[in-house]
Structures are given as C-alpha cells and as structure tokens.
Amino acid sequence: MKLTKTKASWPVELGHDAKERGRDLAGSAKERSAELGQEAGKLGRELAETARERSTELGRAASKLDVKWAHGPIGHALREGAGRFLLVPLMTLYTRRRVLGRENLDGLKGPVVLVANHASHMDTPTILRALPRPWRRRTVVAAAADYFYRNRLVATLISVLFNTVPIERRRGSRSIAHIDRLLDRGNSLLLYPEGTRSRKGSVGQLRHGAASIAAKHGASIVPIHVSGTRDAMPPGRFWPKRKRSGPLSRRHPVTVTFGKPIKAVADDRGAVTERIAKFFDQAPTVATQGAQGARRAAWLPGRRKKHQFAWLPGRGKPKPRNRRRR
C-alpha cells in the first residue's frame, strides 16, 4: 500500500520538478539575454568608434592624395588647352550635344553644389563643357579616391583634365577638409550623389552627402541631368563609340539639363534629396519636349532661309536690298 502511494505521487513530484526547472531555465535565459545585450551594445559602440576612426583616417588619406597645383593657374591653363584642342573635338566626333536650362545659373553667387546623375565616364567632360567658362574655371569635381587615385600618374592626369578632388565614397566618411577649403575660396563642387555609375541606366539611390555639404557652406544645389552618354560610352567601355545605322554611323544625341537651384537645409537633408530625385525623374521628359520644339522651330517658314548659306566661306551678313518706290 505504501509503494502504491509512492508511485501515485510521482507525476505530481515530476510536475513540480518540471515547473521549478522551467523557472530556473527562464531566469537563466533572462540573465543570459541581458548579458548578451550588454555585450552586443558594447561591441556595437566599439565598432562604431572604430568605423569613425577609420573614416577619419581614410578622409585624411584622401586629402593627401589631392593634386593641389592642378587647381591653380597652371592647371587652369592646361585644362582649357586640353579641353579646346582634345576633349571637345573628341566629344564632337561621337556625340551631338544640347544644353537646356543654363539660364538657371544666372544670378547665383558664391559656392554652388552641382549634383548630377551618373551613367558614364563621359558625364564629367560633358557637364564641364556645358557650363559657362567662368563657372567651368571655378568648378572642382569629386572623384572616388579608391578608383581614380590608386595610381599617382592617373590621379595627376584626371586632376589636370577635369579639376578633380579625391573623396572617400564609403558611407559615414566625414573628413573632407580639402574640399571645405576649396568651397571656402568660392569654388563650386560637382558631385554624383549615387556614388558610382548606374549599371542599369536608371538613377540609383541618392545619398545625403551633397545636401550636407551644401548646408554646411550655405550653398545652393543645382541639379543636372545628363542623358545619352551611356549609349556613347557605357560602363565597362574604355573608349566612346558612334551610333550604328546600317553601313553608316552617326553621333549619339546627348542632352544636359540644368534644374532650378535648391536651398539646402541642414535639418532636412531627406527632403532636399527627394527634390533632387524628383528632378532626375522629370528631366528626361523635359529634354524630349525641348528636342521636339527645337526640331519644329528649325523648319518654321523663313527660319531656314536665314541661315542656310551662313556656313559658306566669305559669306558675311547679307546686305539689305534697296527697293525703288513706285
């Protein structure tokens, strides 16, 4: 009888033991979870601090890579000569360029941050040649330090040709003292907020760096949209190409569209970036409408007659004919 009672009490005792064991395990799990949370938080802070230090080091390294003499009078003279006698004839051979909205630059003073979509290595020379000469002279171009500045010879070449400055394109890079100095002197900055060329042809995700730099210096942002350069020189191609049309070849149509200035606000970088993205979405439609309007205007009555012989050598301004009164 005593043995039967003991056997009958086993399920109850086992139930109590299981509950106590469950409570112990739950307590241990909570304690372990709290310890893991503290360790994860500590590790996260250490990684963030390491990332900030690494970003500062990379920024300082990028600043040391800058070819400073290329931003001076010698660099300007070499750049204008190379542009006039080398880049412009080369681009004219492969592209037929058109500029819209350049009047949006009128009246802007001080440093300006120019932001453009990026689909080809031809974007930079195309934009620079679309700028008025005074603007082109005081515009520096942000170039990826890890791509263009790995070789000193290549870095010097692109600095002279395009007035580039190295920039660390990793997220969180904050040390841009060399760019700050150039902007403080009144130079403008051409920046590609996508960070790299688009492989699909569409505009990629935009970063907030342009809005931050503009707000820091009290500068306006002028968005620029470039179309057609990807067809002439897509990513992965070293040299431009002409457009094939049967046995003949033609130049690629390229359009540069300048948008209206945007005032950058430090506390609202997201809204500024959204306005830039909206312009990039709408600019191709504006460029298409502008091209159609230009074609219609070229064939208006009397418009073609006025210029049809203007290219003939020795043909100056036509003299008005004297008509005798009757």
GURO-340937 format. One record per residue: residue in three letters; x negated, y negated, z of N, C-alpha, C in turn. Coordinates in steps of 0.05 Angstrom, whole numbers, padded with zeros to 5 digits, always signed. Atoms other than C-alpha are relative to their C-alpha. Example, Ala and Ser with C-alpha at 12.3 -4.5 7.8 and 13.67 -1.06 7.14 Angstrom:
% GURO-340937
Ala-00018+00024+00000-00246+00090+00156-00018-00024+00000;Ser+00016+00024-00001-00273+00021+00143+00015-00022+00014;
//
This chain:
% GURO-340937
Met-00017+00024+00000+00000+00000+00000-00017-00025+00000;Lys+00018+00022-00001-00056-00047+00015-00014-00005-00026;Leu+00013+00002+00026-00091-00031-00050+00019-00011-00021;Thr-00020+00010+00018-00027-00045-00089+00004-00030+00003;Lys-00003+00029-00005-00020-00113-00057-00024-00015-00011;Thr+00024+00014+00010-00092-00130-00074+00001-00002-00030;Lys-00002+00000+00029-00081-00110-00147+00021-00021-00009;Ala-00021+00019+00008-00018-00153-00149-00009-00028+00003;Ser+00010+00028-00003-00056-00214-00125-00021-00008-00019;Trp+00021+00006+00019-00109-00210-00179+00008-00022-00020;Pro-00008+00021+00020-00070-00250-00232+00001-00028+00013;Val-00001+00026-00012-00058-00306-00182-00027-00011+00006;Glu+00027+00009-00006-00130-00309-00159-00015-00007-00026;Leu+00013+00007+00026-00154-00307-00232+00010-00026-00011;Gly-00012+00026+00009-00106-00364-00248-00013-00023+00015;His+00013+00022-00016-00134-00406-00191-00029-00004-00009;Asp+00028+00002+00009-00205-00390-00212-00002-00014-00028;Ala+00001+00012+00026-00190-00409-00284+00006-00030+00001;Lys-00006+00029-00003-00159-00476-00263-00024-00014+00011;Glu+00024+00013-00011-00219-00492-00219-00023-00001-00020;Arg+00021+00000+00020-00266-00471-00274+00006-00021-00022;Gly-00007+00020+00020-00228-00515-00323-00005-00028+00009;Arg+00005+00027-00011-00231-00575-00277-00030-00006+00001;Asp+00030+00004-00001-00306-00564-00267-00010-00006-00028;Leu+00010+00004+00027-00317-00559-00342+00009-00027-00011;Ala-00009+00026+00009-00274-00621-00355-00017-00022+00012;Gly+00017+00020-00014-00314-00660-00303-00027-00001-00012;Ser+00026-00001+00012-00379-00637-00333+00000-00012-00027;Ala-00002+00012+00027-00355-00655-00402+00001-00030+00001;Lys-00002+00029-00003-00336-00725-00380-00027-00012+00007;Glu+00026+00010-00008-00403-00735-00346-00019+00001-00023;Arg+00018-00003+00023-00440-00708-00407+00007-00020-00022;Ser-00009+00019+00020-00398-00751-00453-00010-00029+00007;Ala+00009+00026-00008-00414-00813-00412-00031-00003-00004;Glu+00029+00000+00003-00489-00795-00412-00007-00003-00030;Leu+00005+00001+00029-00487-00784-00488+00007-00028-00011;Gly-00008+00027+00008-00450-00850-00497-00021-00021+00007;Gln+00021+00018-00009-00503-00887-00457-00025+00003-00017;Glu+00024-00005+00016-00559-00853-00495+00004-00010-00029;Ala-00005+00009+00027-00526-00868-00562-00001-00031-00002;Gly+00001+00029+00000-00516-00941-00543-00029-00010+00002;Lys+00028+00008-00003-00589-00947-00521-00015+00005-00026;Leu+00013-00006+00026-00612-00913-00586+00009-00020-00021;Gly-00010+00019+00020-00568-00959-00627-00013-00027+00003;Arg+00013+00026-00005-00597-01021-00594-00029+00001-00008;Glu+00028-00003+00008-00668-00995-00605-00002-00001-00030;Leu+00001+00000+00029-00653-00981-00678+00005-00028-00012;Ala-00006+00027+00010-00622-01050-00688-00024-00018+00004;Glu+00024+00017-00005-00683-01083-00656-00022+00007-00019;Thr+00020-00008+00019-00729-01042-00699+00006-00010-00028;Ala-00008+00010+00026-00689-01060-00761-00005-00030-00003;Arg+00005+00028+00002-00693-01134-00744-00030-00006-00002;Glu+00029+00004+00002-00768-01130-00733-00010+00008-00028;Arg+00008-00009+00027-00776-01091-00798+00008-00020-00021;Ser-00010+00020+00019-00733-01141-00835-00017-00025+00000;Thr+00017+00023-00002-00775-01198-00809-00027+00005-00013;Glu+00025-00006+00012-00839-01163-00829+00002+00001-00031;Leu-00004+00000+00029-00812-01150-00899+00004-00028-00012;Gly-00004+00027+00009-00789-01221-00905-00026-00016-00001;Arg+00026+00014+00000-00858-01247-00885-00018+00011-00023;Ala+00016-00012+00022-00890-01198-00935+00009-00012-00027;Ala-00011+00011+00025-00843-01224-00990-00010-00029-00003;Ser+00009+00027+00001-00863-01295-00972-00029-00002-00009;Lys+00028+00000+00008-00937-01278-00980-00003+00007-00030;Leu+00002-00008+00028-00923-01248-01049+00007-00023-00019;Asp-00009+00022+00018-00896-01315-01076-00025-00012-00013;Val+00021+00014+00016-00939-01345-01132+00006-00030+00001;Lys-00008+00028-00005-00935-01416-01106-00008-00019-00022;Trp+00008+00019+00020-00974-01450-01161+00019+00000-00025;Ala-00018-00001+00023-00922-01427-01212+00024-00019+00003;His-00021+00019-00004-00872-01476-01180-00009-00029-00004;Gly+00011+00026+00003-00918-01535-01193-00001-00010-00029;Pro+00001+00011+00027-00934-01578-01255-00011+00019-00021;Ile+00012-00018+00019-00978-01526-01287+00020+00022-00008;Gly-00021-00020+00006-00924-01473-01281+00022-00011-00017;His-00021+00011+00016-00872-01520-01309-00008-00004-00029;Ala+00010+00004+00028-00915-01537-01370-00002+00027-00015;Leu+00002-00027+00013-00930-01463-01384+00028+00011-00006;Arg-00027-00011+00003-00857-01445-01374+00015-00012-00024;Glu-00013+00013+00022-00830-01497-01422-00011+00008-00027;Gly+00013-00008+00025-00881-01479-01475+00008+00029-00008;Ala-00007-00028+00006-00866-01404-01469+00029+00002-00007;Gly-00029-00001+00007-00791-01417-01470+00005-00010-00028;Arg-00005+00012+00026-00793-01461-01531-00011+00017-00023;Phe+00013-00013+00023-00841-01420-01574+00001+00030+00001;Leu-00001-00029-00002-00830-01349-01548+00028+00010+00007;Leu-00025-00011-00009-00766-01337-01509+00024-00008-00017;Val-00023+00009+00016-00717-01380-01549+00000+00013-00027;Pro-00001-00014+00026-00738-01352-01618+00007+00030+00003;Leu-00005-00029-00004-00736-01281-01589+00030+00004+00006;Met-00029-00003-00006-00666-01290-01559+00017-00007-00024;Thr-00016+00007+00023-00641-01324-01622+00000+00023-00021;Leu+00001-00023+00019-00663-01263-01662+00020+00021+00007;Tyr-00017-00022-00008-00620-01216-01621+00028-00009+00010;Thr-00026+00009-00012-00563-01260-01592+00009-00026-00013;Arg-00012+00025+00009-00516-01315-01613+00014-00012+00025;Arg-00008+00009-00027-00506-01357-01550+00020-00023-00002;Arg-00020+00021-00003-00449-01402-01529+00003-00007+00030;Val-00001+00010-00028-00442-01444-01465+00026-00014+00004;Leu-00026+00012-00007-00376-01463-01432-00002-00011+00029;Gly-00002+00011-00028-00363-01507-01371-00024-00014+00010;Arg+00024+00013-00010-00430-01542-01368+00006-00027+00012;Glu-00007+00026-00013-00394-01606-01350+00005+00002+00030;Asn-00004-00004-00029-00382-01575-01281-00025-00007+00016;Leu+00025+00007-00014-00455-01591-01265-00003-00030+00003;Asp+00003+00029-00001-00445-01666-01276+00007-00010+00028;Gly-00005+00013-00026-00450-01707-01212-00010+00015+00024;Leu+00010-00015-00023-00480-01652-01169-00028-00009+00007;Lys+00026+00009-00009-00539-01675-01128-00011+00019+00022;Gly+00012-00016-00021-00588-01641-01082-00002+00029-00008;Pro+00002-00028+00007-00599-01566-01079+00027+00012-00006;Val-00024-00014+00008-00547-01522-01112-00007+00030-00001;Val+00004-00029+00002-00540-01446-01106+00016+00010-00023;Leu-00013-00011+00024-00524-01416-01174+00002+00031+00004;Val-00004-00029-00004-00493-01346-01168+00012+00011-00026;Ala-00008-00011+00026-00484-01302-01229+00003+00031+00002;Asn-00001-00029+00002-00463-01231-01246-00025+00010-00014;His+00026-00010+00010-00520-01186-01266+00005+00027-00014;Ala-00003-00024+00015-00518-01134-01321-00024+00007-00018;Ser+00023-00004+00018-00584-01142-01359-00023-00017+00008;His+00024+00017-00005-00655-01168-01354+00001-00026-00017;Met-00003+00024+00016-00633-01219-01407+00016-00021+00014;Asp-00017+00020-00014-00587-01254-01357-00016-00024+00008;Thr+00015+00023-00010-00642-01297-01327-00009-00019-00022;Pro+00007+00020+00021-00671-01327-01391+00024-00012-00013;Thr-00024+00011+00012-00601-01335-01419+00011-00023+00017;Ile-00011+00021-00018-00577-01375-01358-00019-00024+00001;Leu+00019+00022-00001-00641-01416-01354+00001-00017-00025;Arg-00001+00016+00024-00636-01437-01427+00027-00014-00003;Ala-00026+00013+00001-00562-01454-01417+00001-00025+00018;Leu+00001+00023-00019-00580-01503-01361-00012-00025-00014;Pro+00013+00024+00010-00596-01576-01379-00029+00001+00009;Arg+00028-00001-00006-00671-01587-01379-00007-00010+00028;Pro+00007+00008-00028-00674-01627-01313+00008+00022+00020;Trp-00008-00022-00018-00636-01570-01279-00019+00023-00003;Arg+00017-00023+00005-00679-01517-01311-00027-00004+00014;Arg+00026+00006-00012-00742-01552-01285+00000+00004+00030;Arg-00001-00001-00030-00719-01551-01212+00017+00024+00010;Thr-00014-00024-00008-00686-01482-01210-00019+00023+00003;Val+00016-00024-00005-00720-01423-01178+00019+00024+00000;Val-00016-00025+00003-00696-01351-01189-00009+00020+00021;Ala+00005-00021-00020-00691-01300-01133-00004+00027-00015;Ala+00006-00026+00013-00725-01235-01156-00007+00020+00022;Ala+00004-00021-00020-00728-01169-01119-00029+00005+00005;Ala+00028-00003-00007-00794-01163-01082-00009+00029-00005;Asp+00008-00028+00003-00793-01087-01085+00000+00010-00029;Tyr-00001-00008+00028-00783-01086-01161-00020-00016-00017;Phe+00016+00017+00017-00819-01145-01192-00027-00008+00012;Tyr+00025+00010-00013-00874-01158-01141-00017+00023+00010;Arg+00018-00022-00008-00905-01089-01134-00027-00002-00013;Asn+00025+00004+00015-00958-01108-01186-00005-00030-00001;Arg+00006+00028-00001-00994-01174-01179+00001-00013-00027;Leu+00000+00011+00027-01001-01184-01254+00029-00005-00009;Val-00028+00003+00008-00927-01172-01267+00013-00023+00016;Ala-00011+00022-00017-00909-01218-01208-00008-00027-00011;Thr+00009+00026+00011-00951-01274-01237+00014-00006-00026;Leu-00012+00004+00026-00922-01265-01306+00029-00009+00002;Ile-00028+00008-00002-00849-01268-01286+00003-00026+00016;Ser-00001+00025-00015-00863-01325-01237-00005-00023-00019;Val+00006+00021+00019-00892-01366-01294+00023-00003-00020;Leu-00021+00000+00021-00838-01347-01345+00027-00010+00011;Phe-00027+00005-00010-00777-01354-01300+00001-00015+00026;Asn+00001+00015-00025-00799-01392-01238+00013+00016+00023;Thr-00012-00018-00020-00782-01333-01193-00013-00003+00028;Val+00010-00002-00027-00789-01326-01118+00008+00028+00011;Pro-00007-00027-00010-00792-01258-01082+00021-00002+00022;Ile-00020-00002-00021-00733-01239-01039+00004+00029+00007;Glu-00005-00027-00009-00722-01177-00997+00030+00006-00002;Arg-00028-00004+00006-00656-01148-01021+00014+00020+00019;Arg-00013-00018-00019-00644-01100-00963+00019-00016+00017;Arg-00020+00013-00017-00583-01116-00921-00013-00007+00027;Gly+00010+00008-00026-00600-01156-00859-00026-00016-00001;Ser+00025+00015+00002-00662-01190-00887+00005-00029+00005;Arg-00006+00027-00009-00666-01258-00854-00024-00019-00005;Ser+00023+00018+00002-00736-01285-00865-00003-00009-00030;Ile+00001+00012+00027-00731-01330-00927-00012-00028+00003;Ala+00011+00026-00005-00775-01387-00903-00011-00013-00025;His+00011+00011+00025-00809-01394-00971+00022-00011-00018;Ile-00023+00010+00016-00740-01403-01004+00011-00025+00014;Asp-00010+00024-00015-00718-01452-00949-00017-00024-00007;Arg+00018+00022+00006-00779-01495-00964+00006-00012-00028;Leu-00005+00009+00027-00763-01498-01038+00027-00015-00002;Leu-00026+00013+00000-00690-01516-01025-00001-00027+00014;Asp+00003+00026-00014-00710-01570-00976-00013-00021-00017;Arg+00013+00019+00019-00751-01602-01032+00019-00008-00022;Gly-00019+00008+00021-00688-01608-01075+00003+00020-00022;Asn-00003-00020+00021-00696-01545-01117+00026+00015+00003;Ser-00023-00017+00000-00636-01503-01136-00008+00029-00002;Leu+00007-00029-00002-00633-01427-01129+00020+00015-00017;Leu-00016-00019+00015-00607-01376-01179-00001+00027+00013;Leu-00002-00024-00016-00583-01315-01142+00021+00019-00012;Tyr-00019-00021+00009-00549-01249-01162+00011+00014+00025;Pro-00010-00011-00026-00503-01231-01104+00006+00030-00001;Glu-00004-00029+00000-00494-01159-01129-00025+00014+00009;Gly+00025-00012-00009-00567-01146-01112-00015+00016-00020;Thr+00012-00016+00021-00580-01106-01175+00017-00001-00025;Arg-00015+00001+00025-00558-01097-01247+00023+00021+00002;Ser-00023-00018+00000-00490-01065-01257-00005+00021-00021;Arg+00004-00023+00019-00496-00996-01289+00026+00006-00016;Lys-00025-00006+00014-00422-00993-01308+00010-00023-00017;Gly-00009+00023+00015-00415-01062-01338+00019-00018+00015;Ser-00017+00016-00016-00365-01086-01287-00015-00012+00024;Val+00013+00014-00023-00382-01133-01229+00002+00018+00025;Gly+00001-00016-00024-00403-01095-01167+00008-00015+00025;Gln-00006+00013-00025-00394-01111-01094-00019-00023+00005;Leu+00016+00024-00004-00417-01180-01076-00008-00002+00030;Arg+00009+00004-00028-00459-01195-01014+00003-00029+00008;His-00005+00027-00010-00453-01256-00970-00025-00018+00002;Gly+00025+00015-00003-00525-01279-00975+00001-00028-00013;Ala-00001+00026+00014-00511-01335-01026+00016-00020+00017;Ala-00016+00018-00016-00456-01364-00981-00015-00009+00025;Ser+00015+00007-00024-00502-01361-00920-00022-00021-00007;Ile+00021+00018+00007-00560-01396-00956+00012-00028-00007;Ala-00012+00026+00007-00514-01450-00985+00010-00015+00024;Ala-00010+00013-00024-00481-01464-00918-00023-00010+00017;Lys+00023+00008-00016-00549-01468-00884-00012-00026-00010;His+00012+00024+00012-00573-01522-00932+00021-00021-00008;Gly-00021+00019+00008-00506-01557-00942+00002-00003-00030;Ala+00000+00001+00029-00509-01539-01016+00026+00011-00011;Ser-00023-00011+00014-00453-01526-01065-00008+00025-00015;Ile+00004-00025+00015-00445-01459-01100+00013-00004-00028;Val-00011+00001+00027-00436-01459-01176+00000+00029-00011;Pro+00000-00027+00011-00412-01391-01202-00005+00000-00030;Ile+00007-00003+00028-00437-01368-01270+00007+00028-00009;His-00006-00026+00011-00410-01312-01312-00014+00003-00027;Val+00014-00006+00025-00452-01281-01368+00012+00025-00012;Ser-00011-00023+00014-00423-01234-01420-00015+00004-00026;Gly+00013-00007+00025-00455-01198-01479-00029+00008+00003;Thr+00029-00007-00003-00526-01190-01451-00004+00030+00004;Arg+00003-00029-00005-00513-01118-01430+00000+00015-00027;Asp+00000-00013+00026-00497-01099-01502-00027-00004-00015;Ala+00026+00005+00013-00562-01131-01526-00023+00014+00013;Met+00021-00013-00015-00605-01102-01471+00011+00013+00025;Pro-00011-00014-00024-00572-01051-01425-00021+00009+00019;Pro+00019-00011-00020-00604-01025-01361-00014+00025-00011;Gly+00016-00022+00010-00660-00977-01377-00014-00005-00026;Arg+00012+00006+00026-00679-01010-01442-00021-00022+00004;Phe+00023+00019-00004-00746-01047-01447+00002-00024-00019;Trp+00000+00021+00021-00732-01088-01510+00029-00004-00010;Pro-00027+00005+00010-00668-01121-01538+00005+00015-00027;Lys-00008-00013+00026-00631-01092-01598+00021-00017-00013;Arg-00021+00014+00016-00587-01120-01653+00024+00018-00002;Lys-00026-00015+00003-00515-01100-01665+00002+00012-00028;Arg-00001-00014+00025-00509-01048-01719+00028-00001-00012;Ser-00026+00001+00015-00455-01056-01772-00006+00012-00027;Gly+00006-00013+00025-00466-01005-01826-00030-00001-00005;Pro+00029+00003+00006-00533-01015-01862-00012-00025+00010;Leu+00009+00025-00009-00538-01085-01835+00001-00002+00030;Ser+00000+00004-00029-00549-01112-01765+00007-00030+00005;Arg-00008+00027-00007-00520-01173-01731-00009-00006+00029;Arg+00006+00008-00027-00534-01213-01668+00023+00005+00019;His-00021-00004-00020-00496-01199-01604+00010-00027+00009;Pro-00010+00025-00011-00449-01254-01582-00003+00000+00031;Val+00005+00003-00029-00468-01279-01512+00013-00026+00009;Thr-00013+00024-00010-00427-01328-01471-00008-00004+00029;Val+00006+00009-00028-00448-01366-01408+00021-00019+00008;Thr-00022+00017-00010-00391-01396-01368-00006-00010+00027;Phe+00005+00012-00026-00403-01445-01312+00027-00007+00013;Gly-00025+00006-00014-00348-01450-01259-00002-00026+00016;Lys+00000+00024-00016-00328-01507-01214-00014+00005+00026;Pro+00015-00003-00025-00370-01520-01152+00017+00009+00023;Ile-00013-00010-00024-00351-01485-01088-00016-00009+00025;Lys+00014+00009-00025-00367-01515-01020-00001+00023+00020;Ala+00004-00023-00018-00397-01463-00974+00004-00008+00029;Val-00005+00004-00029-00375-01458-00901-00012+00023+00015;Ala+00014-00021-00014-00417-01421-00851+00018+00020+00013;Asp-00018-00018-00014-00358-01392-00813+00019+00015-00018;Asp-00019-00012+00017-00321-01369-00874-00014+00011-00025;Arg+00016-00011+00022-00371-01331-00917+00017+00019-00017;Gly-00017-00018+00015-00319-01279-00936+00018-00013-00020;Ala-00018+00014+00018-00271-01329-00966-00016-00012-00023;Val+00016+00011+00022-00327-01362-01006-00008+00022-00020;Thr+00007-00023+00018-00349-01294-01033+00024+00009-00016;Glu-00025-00007+00015-00277-01278-01052+00005-00019-00023;Arg-00004+00019+00022-00273-01342-01092-00019+00005-00023;Ile+00019-00007+00021-00336-01323-01129+00009+00024-00015;Ala-00009-00024+00013-00309-01254-01143+00025-00005-00018;Lys-00024+00007+00016-00243-01284-01168-00009-00014-00026;Phe+00010+00013+00025-00282-01328-01217-00012+00020-00019;Phe+00012-00020+00017-00321-01268-01243+00022+00016-00014;Asp-00022-00015+00012-00254-01233-01256+00014-00016-00022;Gln-00015+00017+00019-00223-01292-01293-00018-00011-00023;Ala+00018+00013+00020-00285-01317-01332+00001+00014-00027;Pro-00001-00012+00027-00282-01264-01389+00024-00009-00016;Thr-00023+00010+00014-00211-01287-01406-00004-00028-00010;Val+00005+00028+00008-00232-01360-01407-00020+00000-00024;Ala+00020-00001+00022-00292-01342-01452+00013+00009-00026;Thr-00014-00010+00025-00247-01304-01501+00017-00022-00011;Gln-00017+00022+00009-00198-01362-01505-00017-00022-00012;Gly+00018+00021+00011-00256-01411-01516-00011+00008-00027;Ala+00010-00009+00026-00284-01368-01573+00021-00002-00021;Gln-00022+00002+00019-00216-01365-01607+00005-00029-00008;Gly-00005+00028+00006-00207-01440-01600-00023-00012-00017;Ala+00022+00010+00016-00277-01453-01629+00003+00010-00029;Arg-00003-00010+00027-00262-01409-01689+00022-00015-00015;Arg-00022+00015+00013-00196-01445-01703-00009-00028-00007;Ala+00008+00028+00005-00228-01514-01696-00020-00002-00023;Ala+00020+00001+00021-00284-01495-01744+00012+00000-00028;Trp-00012-00002+00026-00234-01484-01800+00023-00020-00004;Leu-00020+00021+00003-00190-01545-01789-00005-00016-00026;Pro+00003+00015+00024-00177-01587-01852-00019-00024+00005;Gly+00018+00023-00002-00234-01637-01863-00023+00005+00019;Arg+00022-00005-00019-00278-01607-01808-00023+00014-00014;Arg+00022-00014+00013-00317-01561-01853-00014-00018-00020;Lys+00012+00017+00020-00328-01613-01907-00021-00019+00013;Lys+00017+00019-00013-00361-01659-01857-00028+00011+00005;His+00026-00012-00007-00417-01610-01841-00010+00020-00020;Gln+00007-00022+00017-00421-01563-01900-00027-00004-00014;Phe+00026+00005+00013-00483-01597-01931-00020-00012+00020;Ala+00018+00013-00019-00515-01621-01866-00027+00014+00002;Trp+00024-00015-00003-00567-01566-01869-00020-00004-00023;Leu+00017+00004+00024-00595-01586-01938-00023-00019+00007;Pro+00022+00018-00006-00665-01617-01934+00003-00026-00015;Gly-00001+00026+00012-00667-01691-01946+00028-00012-00001;Arg-00028+00009+00000-00592-01697-01937+00005-00015+00026;Gly-00005+00016-00024-00581-01753-01887+00029-00005+00004;Lys-00028+00007-00005-00519-01786-01863+00013-00011-00025;Pro-00012+00009+00025-00471-01796-01921+00008-00029+00001;Lys-00006+00029+00001-00463-01868-01943+00029-00004-00008;Pro-00028+00006+00008-00393-01897-01947+00001-00011-00028;Arg-00003+00010+00027-00369-01909-02017+00017-00025+00000;Asn-00015+00025+00002-00345-01978-02036+00021+00003-00021;Arg-00023-00002+00018-00277-01976-02067+00010-00028-00009;Arg-00009+00026+00009-00255-02033-02111+00030-00002+00003;Arg-00028+00005-00004-00189-02062-02095+00014-00005-00027;Arg-00015+00004+00025-00137-02061-02150+00024-00019+00005;
//
